[in-house]
Amino acid sequence: MSKGGYVVVMREGKTQQFFGDACPEWRKQAKLADTSRSARRTAA
């Protein structure tokens, strides 16, 4: 993972997101929002 990136890990059917140290705050907020694509995908 690069300093400004993120990675999604799936364990036992659940996903977790990890962000690099230099990942922009706006990207973190967008990825963690309830309306984000990944939030809608993992809600089912």
N, C-alpha and C positions, 0 to 999 in steps of 0.2 A: 504494500500500500504506500502510495506517495504521501508526502506531508500534507498536501492540500486535497487529498481524496478521501474516500470512504470505502468500506467493505461491508457486505451483508453476509452473515453466517447463519446457516440453518442447522439447528440441533433438535432432534426429537420432534420434528414438525413445527418448531417455533423459530422465528427469525429474530436476529439481533443486528443492529447497525453499529459500527464502530467508525469514528471519524479521526482523521489525521490531525496533528497539532495545528497545521496552518489552514485547515478547511474553513472557508468563509462562514460566518454566522448565519447569513441569509440562506445558505445551502442547507445547513443543519435544520433551521426552522422549516424550510420547505419540505425536507424529507420526513420530518416528524409530525407534520400537520395532519389532522384527521382527514382532510380532503386529498391528501397525496395519493398517488397511484399505488404505492406499496402499502399504505394503510388500508386502502380499499381491498387490495388483493389478499392481505393476511387476516382480514376481519372475518372471513367466512369460515 
